[in-house]
Amino acid sequence: MRLPLLFAATIAVAGCQTESLEQQVASFQRNRLSATVQSDGTACGSRSELAALVMEGRQTGRPLSDAMAGVERADVDDIYKRDAQRMVLLAYGEPRYSTRDFQQRSVVEFANEAYRTCAL
C-alpha cells in the first residue's frame, strides 16, 4: 500500500506535498474508473488515501491555497477535481491540532470517514 510512503514523503518535505497531492488525485480518478467496472472497492481505498494525504497537509500547517493549487494542477477530469477540492475544503474546516497524537487521530478519522461515505 502506498499510504505509509505518502505519509513519509509528506512529513519529510513540505514541498513534495503538492506533487503527492496531484498524483493522489490522478490515482483516485484511475481507481474510481477501474472500480466502476470491477466493483472491487479500489475507489474507496484510493479516496481514503487521498483524504489522509489532504488531512496530513492540514495538520502539518500546509496553506489551504497550496492544497487547492495542487488539486487544480492535477491532470484529471473536472468531476474528480471538484471532489478533491471538496475534500480539501472539508479537511481545512476541521481543527488543526498541536500534538502529533491528535494530528494522527484526525488523519485516521478523516480517512475513515472518506472511505465510509464512498462505500455507502
VMD Tcl script that builds the backbone (N, CA, C; Angstrom):
set m [mol new atoms 360]
animate dup $m
set s [atomselect $m all]
$s set {name element resname resid chain x y z} {
  {N N MET 1 A 0.846 -1.181 0.000}
  {CA C MET 1 A 0.000 0.000 0.000}
  {C C MET 1 A 0.886 1.238 0.000}
  {N N ARG 2 A 0.486 2.274 -0.714}
  {CA C ARG 2 A 1.284 3.483 -0.848}
  {C C ARG 2 A 1.150 4.429 0.324}
  {N N LEU 3 A 0.183 4.269 1.169}
  {CA C LEU 3 A -0.106 5.235 2.211}
  {C C LEU 3 A 1.084 5.541 3.108}
  {N N PRO 4 A 1.810 4.559 3.664}
  {CA C PRO 4 A 2.955 4.904 4.501}
  {C C PRO 4 A 4.009 5.703 3.741}
  {N N LEU 5 A 4.238 5.369 2.480}
  {CA C LEU 5 A 5.203 6.104 1.673}
  {C C LEU 5 A 4.741 7.541 1.474}
  {N N LEU 6 A 3.448 7.731 1.226}
  {CA C LEU 6 A 2.916 9.084 1.061}
  {C C LEU 6 A 3.071 9.895 2.333}
  {N N PHE 7 A 2.799 9.266 3.487}
  {CA C PHE 7 A 2.962 9.976 4.754}
  {C C PHE 7 A 4.416 10.379 4.950}
  {N N ALA 8 A 5.342 9.473 4.683}
  {CA C ALA 8 A 6.764 9.770 4.868}
  {C C ALA 8 A 7.188 10.929 3.978}
  {N N ALA 9 A 6.759 10.904 2.732}
  {CA C ALA 9 A 7.122 11.976 1.811}
  {C C ALA 9 A 6.498 13.294 2.238}
  {N N THR 10 A 5.277 13.242 2.709}
  {CA C THR 10 A 4.568 14.455 3.136}
  {C C THR 10 A 5.221 15.070 4.357}
  {N N ILE 11 A 5.576 14.245 5.319}
  {CA C ILE 11 A 6.173 14.740 6.558}
  {C C ILE 11 A 7.607 15.214 6.325}
  {N N ALA 12 A 8.350 14.494 5.505}
  {CA C ALA 12 A 9.765 14.793 5.314}
  {C C ALA 12 A 9.994 16.114 4.594}
  {N N VAL 13 A 9.257 16.359 3.520}
  {CA C VAL 13 A 9.497 17.550 2.710}
  {C C VAL 13 A 8.170 18.215 2.385}
  {N N ALA 14 A 7.927 19.362 2.953}
  {CA C ALA 14 A 6.645 20.038 2.749}
  {C C ALA 14 A 6.406 20.361 1.281}
  {N N GLY 15 A 7.437 20.649 0.530}
  {CA C GLY 15 A 7.298 20.965 -0.886}
  {C C GLY 15 A 6.829 19.798 -1.718}
  {N N CYS 16 A 7.058 18.592 -1.275}
  {CA C CYS 16 A 6.632 17.399 -2.012}
  {C C CYS 16 A 5.144 17.169 -1.897}
  {N N GLN 17 A 4.484 17.844 -0.964}
  {CA C GLN 17 A 3.066 17.615 -0.761}
  {C C GLN 17 A 2.268 17.922 -2.013}
  {N N THR 18 A 2.604 18.983 -2.721}
  {CA C THR 18 A 1.844 19.350 -3.902}
  {C C THR 18 A 1.939 18.260 -4.945}
  {N N GLU 19 A 3.137 17.751 -5.219}
  {CA C GLU 19 A 3.290 16.674 -6.192}
  {C C GLU 19 A 2.532 15.434 -5.732}
  {N N SER 20 A 2.634 15.083 -4.476}
  {CA C SER 20 A 1.937 13.907 -3.964}
  {C C SER 20 A 0.433 14.080 -4.072}
  {N N LEU 21 A -0.061 15.254 -3.782}
  {CA C LEU 21 A -1.497 15.506 -3.861}
  {C C LEU 21 A -1.965 15.384 -5.304}
  {N N GLU 22 A -1.225 15.959 -6.243}
  {CA C GLU 22 A -1.579 15.856 -7.659}
  {C C GLU 22 A -1.608 14.400 -8.094}
  {N N GLN 23 A -0.594 13.652 -7.705}
  {CA C GLN 23 A -0.517 12.240 -8.066}
  {C C GLN 23 A -1.646 11.456 -7.432}
  {N N GLN 24 A -1.992 11.764 -6.190}
  {CA C GLN 24 A -3.050 11.036 -5.497}
  {C C GLN 24 A -4.408 11.330 -6.114}
  {N N VAL 25 A -4.645 12.569 -6.550}
  {CA C VAL 25 A -5.909 12.902 -7.214}
  {C C VAL 25 A -6.017 12.110 -8.518}
  {N N ALA 26 A -4.924 12.027 -9.271}
  {CA C ALA 26 A -4.928 11.249 -10.516}
  {C C ALA 26 A -5.156 9.771 -10.227}
  {N N SER 27 A -4.547 9.261 -9.178}
  {CA C SER 27 A -4.734 7.866 -8.791}
  {C C SER 27 A -6.187 7.615 -8.407}
  {N N PHE 28 A -6.796 8.564 -7.716}
  {CA C PHE 28 A -8.203 8.447 -7.336}
  {C C PHE 28 A -9.067 8.301 -8.581}
  {N N GLN 29 A -8.795 9.118 -9.611}
  {CA C GLN 29 A -9.587 9.028 -10.838}
  {C C GLN 29 A -9.394 7.670 -11.503}
  {N N ARG 30 A -8.148 7.222 -11.631}
  {CA C ARG 30 A -7.892 5.927 -12.273}
  {C C ARG 30 A -8.586 4.792 -11.524}
  {N N ASN 31 A -8.452 4.796 -10.208}
  {CA C ASN 31 A -9.051 3.725 -9.412}
  {C C ASN 31 A -10.570 3.801 -9.399}
  {N N ARG 32 A -11.116 4.990 -9.444}
  {CA C ARG 32 A -12.571 5.156 -9.463}
  {C C ARG 32 A -13.126 4.576 -10.757}
  {N N LEU 33 A -12.468 4.848 -11.876}
  {CA C LEU 33 A -12.922 4.306 -13.148}
  {C C LEU 33 A -12.788 2.785 -13.164}
  {N N SER 34 A -11.686 2.286 -12.628}
  {CA C SER 34 A -11.451 0.846 -12.551}
  {C C SER 34 A -12.496 0.174 -11.686}
  {N N ALA 35 A -12.799 0.750 -10.538}
  {CA C ALA 35 A -13.743 0.147 -9.605}
  {C C ALA 35 A -15.162 0.177 -10.155}
  {N N THR 36 A -15.456 1.165 -10.985}
  {CA C THR 36 A -16.787 1.225 -11.583}
  {C C THR 36 A -17.031 -0.027 -12.407}
  {N N VAL 37 A -16.018 -0.476 -13.084}
  {CA C VAL 37 A -16.129 -1.668 -13.907}
  {C C VAL 37 A -15.999 -2.932 -13.057}
  {N N GLN 38 A -15.044 -2.941 -12.126}
  {CA C GLN 38 A -14.716 -4.151 -11.389}
  {C C GLN 38 A -15.481 -4.314 -10.081}
  {N N SER 39 A -16.049 -3.250 -9.556}
  {CA C SER 39 A -16.737 -3.285 -8.254}
  {C C SER 39 A -15.876 -3.921 -7.170}
  {N N ASP 40 A -14.609 -3.555 -7.125}
  {CA C ASP 40 A -13.677 -4.181 -6.176}
  {C C ASP 40 A -13.337 -3.306 -4.973}
  {N N GLY 41 A -13.948 -2.139 -4.847}
  {CA C GLY 41 A -13.682 -1.292 -3.704}
  {C C GLY 41 A -12.411 -0.463 -3.813}
  {N N THR 42 A -11.679 -0.576 -4.903}
  {CA C THR 42 A -10.435 0.166 -5.069}
  {C C THR 42 A -10.650 1.667 -4.968}
  {N N ALA 43 A -11.756 2.141 -5.499}
  {CA C ALA 43 A -12.019 3.580 -5.483}
  {C C ALA 43 A -12.120 4.108 -4.058}
  {N N CYS 44 A -12.766 3.362 -3.181}
  {CA C CYS 44 A -12.918 3.828 -1.800}
  {C C CYS 44 A -11.574 3.850 -1.082}
  {N N GLY 45 A -10.741 2.873 -1.336}
  {CA C GLY 45 A -9.404 2.864 -0.747}
  {C C GLY 45 A -8.578 4.038 -1.239}
  {N N SER 46 A -8.671 4.321 -2.515}
  {CA C SER 46 A -7.941 5.448 -3.092}
  {C C SER 46 A -8.461 6.768 -2.541}
  {N N ARG 47 A -9.770 6.875 -2.384}
  {CA C ARG 47 A -10.362 8.095 -1.825}
  {C C ARG 47 A -9.920 8.286 -0.377}
  {N N SER 48 A -9.845 7.200 0.361}
  {CA C SER 48 A -9.380 7.253 1.741}
  {C C SER 48 A -7.918 7.705 1.820}
  {N N GLU 49 A -7.086 7.200 0.925}
  {CA C GLU 49 A -5.677 7.612 0.882}
  {C C GLU 49 A -5.553 9.096 0.551}
  {N N LEU 50 A -6.355 9.550 -0.397}
  {CA C LEU 50 A -6.358 10.974 -0.750}
  {C C LEU 50 A -6.779 11.812 0.458}
  {N N ALA 51 A -7.813 11.372 1.154}
  {CA C ALA 51 A -8.285 12.094 2.341}
  {C C ALA 51 A -7.188 12.164 3.405}
  {N N ALA 52 A -6.482 11.054 3.608}
  {CA C ALA 52 A -5.399 11.038 4.599}
  {C C ALA 52 A -4.300 12.025 4.213}
  {N N LEU 53 A -3.948 12.052 2.946}
  {CA C LEU 53 A -2.906 12.968 2.482}
  {C C LEU 53 A -3.338 14.423 2.670}
  {N N VAL 54 A -4.572 14.717 2.340}
  {CA C VAL 54 A -5.085 16.081 2.490}
  {C C VAL 54 A -5.085 16.497 3.959}
  {N N MET 55 A -5.575 15.624 4.831}
  {CA C MET 55 A -5.624 15.967 6.256}
  {C C MET 55 A -4.227 16.039 6.859}
  {N N GLU 56 A -3.326 15.215 6.390}
  {CA C GLU 56 A -1.938 15.305 6.866}
  {C C GLU 56 A -1.372 16.684 6.537}
  {N N GLY 57 A -1.649 17.173 5.336}
  {CA C GLY 57 A -1.216 18.519 4.970}
  {C C GLY 57 A -1.842 19.567 5.871}
  {N N ARG 58 A -3.117 19.398 6.144}
  {CA C ARG 58 A -3.824 20.333 7.049}
  {C C ARG 58 A -3.176 20.333 8.421}
  {N N GLN 59 A -2.909 19.156 8.954}
  {CA C GLN 59 A -2.379 19.048 10.314}
  {C C GLN 59 A -0.925 19.504 10.416}
  {N N THR 60 A -0.183 19.484 9.330}
  {CA C THR 60 A 1.215 19.930 9.369}
  {C C THR 60 A 1.370 21.400 8.992}
  {N N GLY 61 A 0.235 22.077 8.738}
  {CA C GLY 61 A 0.299 23.514 8.501}
  {C C GLY 61 A 0.402 23.934 7.053}
  {N N ARG 62 A 0.152 23.035 6.143}
  {CA C ARG 62 A 0.187 23.399 4.736}
  {C C ARG 62 A -0.932 24.408 4.463}
  {N N PRO 63 A -0.629 25.520 3.780}
  {CA C PRO 63 A -1.661 26.513 3.495}
  {C C PRO 63 A -2.777 25.952 2.601}
  {N N LEU 64 A -3.991 26.372 2.860}
  {CA C LEU 64 A -5.140 25.953 2.067}
  {C C LEU 64 A -4.917 26.278 0.587}
  {N N SER 65 A -4.370 27.433 0.312}
  {CA C SER 65 A -4.152 27.826 -1.088}
  {C C SER 65 A -3.205 26.866 -1.798}
  {N N ASP 66 A -2.197 26.350 -1.102}
  {CA C ASP 66 A -1.278 25.373 -1.705}
  {C C ASP 66 A -1.988 24.062 -2.013}
  {N N ALA 67 A -2.830 23.620 -1.079}
  {CA C ALA 67 A -3.569 22.377 -1.290}
  {C C ALA 67 A -4.517 22.512 -2.482}
  {N N MET 68 A -5.226 23.623 -2.563}
  {CA C MET 68 A -6.158 23.830 -3.678}
  {C C MET 68 A -5.403 23.958 -5.004}
  {N N ALA 69 A -4.245 24.593 -4.980}
  {CA C ALA 69 A -3.442 24.716 -6.199}
  {C C ALA 69 A -2.948 23.340 -6.655}
  {N N GLY 70 A -2.590 22.481 -5.714}
  {CA C GLY 70 A -2.153 21.128 -6.059}
  {C C GLY 70 A -3.264 20.345 -6.736}
  {N N VAL 71 A -4.475 20.482 -6.241}
  {CA C VAL 71 A -5.616 19.810 -6.863}
  {C C VAL 71 A -5.858 20.386 -8.254}
  {N N GLU 72 A -5.787 21.694 -8.367}
  {CA C GLU 72 A -6.045 22.352 -9.648}
  {C C GLU 72 A -5.047 21.898 -10.720}
  {N N ARG 73 A -3.802 21.657 -10.324}
  {CA C ARG 73 A -2.776 21.233 -11.287}
  {C C ARG 73 A -2.873 19.750 -11.664}
  {N N ALA 74 A -3.622 18.986 -10.918}
  {CA C ALA 74 A -3.744 17.549 -11.212}
  {C C ALA 74 A -4.397 17.362 -12.581}
  {N N ASP 75 A -3.858 16.454 -13.349}
  {CA C ASP 75 A -4.347 16.191 -14.698}
  {C C ASP 75 A -5.459 15.141 -14.642}
  {N N VAL 76 A -6.656 15.595 -14.223}
  {CA C VAL 76 A -7.810 14.700 -14.079}
  {C C VAL 76 A -9.061 15.398 -14.593}
  {N N ASP 77 A -10.106 14.616 -14.770}
  {CA C ASP 77 A -11.393 15.174 -15.192}
  {C C ASP 77 A -11.933 16.110 -14.111}
  {N N ASP 78 A -12.750 17.058 -14.545}
  {CA C ASP 78 A -13.292 18.058 -13.623}
  {C C ASP 78 A -14.085 17.451 -12.469}
  {N N ILE 79 A -14.797 16.373 -12.701}
  {CA C ILE 79 A -15.593 15.775 -11.633}
  {C C ILE 79 A -14.702 15.291 -10.486}
  {N N TYR 80 A -13.519 14.772 -10.801}
  {CA C TYR 80 A -12.596 14.314 -9.764}
  {C C TYR 80 A -11.908 15.493 -9.088}
  {N N LYS 81 A -11.635 16.542 -9.866}
  {CA C LYS 81 A -11.078 17.762 -9.273}
  {C C LYS 81 A -12.047 18.360 -8.263}
  {N N ARG 82 A -13.315 18.443 -8.644}
  {CA C ARG 82 A -14.315 19.014 -7.733}
  {C C ARG 82 A -14.430 18.181 -6.455}
  {N N ASP 83 A -14.387 16.864 -6.594}
  {CA C ASP 83 A -14.464 16.001 -5.428}
  {C C ASP 83 A -13.244 16.214 -4.526}
  {N N ALA 84 A -12.064 16.310 -5.133}
  {CA C ALA 84 A -10.839 16.530 -4.355}
  {C C ALA 84 A -10.855 17.921 -3.711}
  {N N GLN 85 A -11.336 18.930 -4.426}
  {CA C GLN 85 A -11.432 20.271 -3.853}
  {C C GLN 85 A -12.388 20.287 -2.668}
  {N N ARG 86 A -13.501 19.582 -2.801}
  {CA C ARG 86 A -14.468 19.488 -1.705}
  {C C ARG 86 A -13.819 18.817 -0.489}
  {N N MET 87 A -13.016 17.790 -0.759}
  {CA C MET 87 A -12.337 17.093 0.329}
  {C C MET 87 A -11.336 18.018 1.026}
  {N N VAL 88 A -10.611 18.820 0.244}
  {CA C VAL 88 A -9.667 19.774 0.828}
  {C C VAL 88 A -10.414 20.778 1.709}
  {N N LEU 89 A -11.512 21.311 1.216}
  {CA C LEU 89 A -12.272 22.287 1.993}
  {C C LEU 89 A -12.837 21.672 3.268}
  {N N LEU 90 A -13.276 20.427 3.197}
  {CA C LEU 90 A -13.754 19.747 4.405}
  {C C LEU 90 A -12.618 19.577 5.421}
  {N N ALA 91 A -11.452 19.169 4.938}
  {CA C ALA 91 A -10.307 18.967 5.833}
  {C C ALA 91 A -9.911 20.280 6.508}
  {N N TYR 92 A -9.910 21.362 5.754}
  {CA C TYR 92 A -9.492 22.648 6.319}
  {C C TYR 92 A -10.582 23.275 7.189}
  {N N GLY 93 A -11.762 22.685 7.196}
  {CA C GLY 93 A -12.808 23.092 8.119}
  {C C GLY 93 A -12.663 22.428 9.484}
  {N N GLU 94 A -11.775 21.444 9.557}
  {CA C GLU 94 A -11.513 20.736 10.811}
  {C C GLU 94 A -10.404 21.463 11.582}
  {N N PRO 95 A -10.383 21.318 12.904}
  {CA C PRO 95 A -9.332 21.987 13.685}
  {C C PRO 95 A -7.949 21.418 13.389}
  {N N ARG 96 A -6.959 22.274 13.554}
  {CA C ARG 96 A -5.563 21.855 13.444}
  {C C ARG 96 A -5.046 21.645 14.856}
  {N N TYR 97 A -4.516 20.446 15.106}
  {CA C TYR 97 A -4.048 20.090 16.444}
  {C C TYR 97 A -2.551 20.316 16.585}
  {N N SER 98 A -2.117 20.535 17.820}
  {CA C SER 98 A -0.700 20.833 18.063}
  {C C SER 98 A 0.113 19.598 18.424}
  {N N THR 99 A -0.527 18.556 18.924}
  {CA C THR 99 A 0.241 17.358 19.282}
  {C C THR 99 A 0.145 16.323 18.168}
  {N N ARG 100 A 1.225 15.605 17.975}
  {CA C ARG 100 A 1.289 14.608 16.902}
  {C C ARG 100 A 0.212 13.531 17.081}
  {N N ASP 101 A -0.066 13.150 18.314}
  {CA C ASP 101 A -1.069 12.123 18.565}
  {C C ASP 101 A -2.448 12.565 18.066}
  {N N PHE 102 A -2.852 13.772 18.410}
  {CA C PHE 102 A -4.147 14.266 17.954}
  {C C PHE 102 A -4.157 14.507 16.441}
  {N N GLN 103 A -3.033 14.946 15.898}
  {CA C GLN 103 A -2.941 15.121 14.448}
  {C C GLN 103 A -3.165 13.795 13.740}
  {N N GLN 104 A -2.503 12.753 14.226}
  {CA C GLN 104 A -2.617 11.436 13.606}
  {C C GLN 104 A -4.040 10.896 13.735}
  {N N ARG 105 A -4.658 11.105 14.883}
  {CA C ARG 105 A -6.058 10.683 15.061}
  {C C ARG 105 A -6.966 11.385 14.065}
  {N N SER 106 A -6.722 12.664 13.872}
  {CA C SER 106 A -7.518 13.441 12.935}
  {C C SER 106 A -7.370 12.900 11.511}
  {N N VAL 107 A -6.153 12.551 11.135}
  {CA C VAL 107 A -5.885 11.991 9.806}
  {C C VAL 107 A -6.645 10.677 9.626}
  {N N VAL 108 A -6.533 9.796 10.599}
  {CA C VAL 108 A -7.183 8.478 10.511}
  {C C VAL 108 A -8.704 8.625 10.467}
  {N N GLU 109 A -9.259 9.474 11.326}
  {CA C GLU 109 A -10.712 9.662 11.344}
  {C C GLU 109 A -11.222 10.253 10.026}
  {N N PHE 110 A -10.488 11.204 9.462}
  {CA C PHE 110 A -10.895 11.821 8.204}
  {C C PHE 110 A -10.832 10.804 7.063}
  {N N ALA 111 A -9.774 10.000 7.036}
  {CA C ALA 111 A -9.636 8.970 6.007}
  {C C ALA 111 A -10.734 7.913 6.149}
  {N N ASN 112 A -11.034 7.525 7.372}
  {CA C ASN 112 A -12.100 6.542 7.601}
  {C C ASN 112 A -13.454 7.074 7.136}
  {N N GLU 113 A -13.719 8.327 7.415}
  {CA C GLU 113 A -14.990 8.932 7.000}
  {C C GLU 113 A -15.084 8.998 5.471}
  {N N ALA 114 A -13.974 9.295 4.816}
  {CA C ALA 114 A -13.968 9.328 3.342}
  {C C ALA 114 A -14.279 7.935 2.782}
  {N N TYR 115 A -13.709 6.921 3.384}
  {CA C TYR 115 A -13.980 5.545 2.940}
  {C C TYR 115 A -15.443 5.188 3.211}
  {N N ARG 116 A -15.915 5.510 4.400}
  {CA C ARG 116 A -17.286 5.165 4.775}
  {C C ARG 116 A -18.307 5.799 3.831}
  {N N THR 117 A -18.153 7.076 3.547}
  {CA C THR 117 A -19.120 7.756 2.671}
  {C C THR 117 A -19.015 7.265 1.233}
  {N N CYS 118 A -17.852 6.825 0.830}
  {CA C CYS 118 A -17.679 6.277 -0.517}
  {C C CYS 118 A -18.378 4.925 -0.630}
  {N N ALA 119 A -18.279 4.130 0.427}
  {CA C ALA 119 A -18.811 2.765 0.385}
  {C C ALA 119 A -20.327 2.698 0.549}
  {N N LEU 120 A -20.942 3.789 0.979}
  {CA C LEU 120 A -22.409 3.774 1.181}
  {C C LEU 120 A -23.165 3.627 -0.119}
}
mol reanalyze $m
mol bondsrecalc $m
mol representation Tube
mol addrep $m
